[in-house]
Amino acid sequence: MPAGHNTEIRTDIPHSARIWNYWMGGKDNYDIDRAVGDQSLEIDPDIGTMATESRRFLIRAVRHLAGEVGLTQFLDIGTGLPTMQNTHEVAQSIVPDARVVYVDNDPLVLTHARALLTSTTDEGVTTYIEADFNHPEQILEEARNILNFTKPIGVMFMGVLGHAPTTDDLLRIVRTVIDAVPSGSHLVYWDGTTDSEYYVRMCEEYTKSGGVPYHPRTQEELRHVFDGLELLDPGFGPITAWRRPDTERPPARDIAAYGGVARKP
């Protein structure tokens, strides 16, 4: 989710959510997104794997939080375009009355949210907030109208905070939201890292194309997102390894995507 508040859909400038949608086989993208997406794959062939593996991580994390932990509320910030097995579909398949709030500020994302992000059960609630993650106070103010902030909430930042201008901004955004939710809430977070020179170069080229810059950061920088929280096993690490079932073959090569799931004490 980019910085700034967009009021129109730009088809002449690439957008990370639409490119991500293209890499995952979706149709909600434009010529510019496909062109930049193909160029990106030439630079870093593993980026398509990162897209699919990030969704698998989301599914595993939400299943755990809705199932074993018993969370009934989720705040998914920077949701991107709806694809398959979205947060509300996973959560409500386990907890029919789960309440899921999506947050984004891209007009195309919001257009599709209105049409596609609807509850999969009669008991559940699925809605969206139009807001920029750079302004977490606004997100919290609106989310309080939908979620019960006296009960634990699953907070999700899935591969979007690389768009935060600095690491300090990233940490401020996450901590503002986590400080507002009660004990027993959980954070699900991942972002791209500097481990792959191809991935770093791809992000640099994406910025040159006119897209909102995405800043890969070191593992250590991202690890600080979980300061003060209790990391669930297996801790902070590659998202491909987070509670991956034995029946699910890992990708052939490591990808530069790290994160984890943690509980607020």
Summary of the structure (lengths in Angstrom):
residues: 265
radius of gyration: 17.1
end to end distance: 28.5
largest distance: 47.7
contacts: 892
relative contact order: 0.16
helix: 42%
strand: 16%
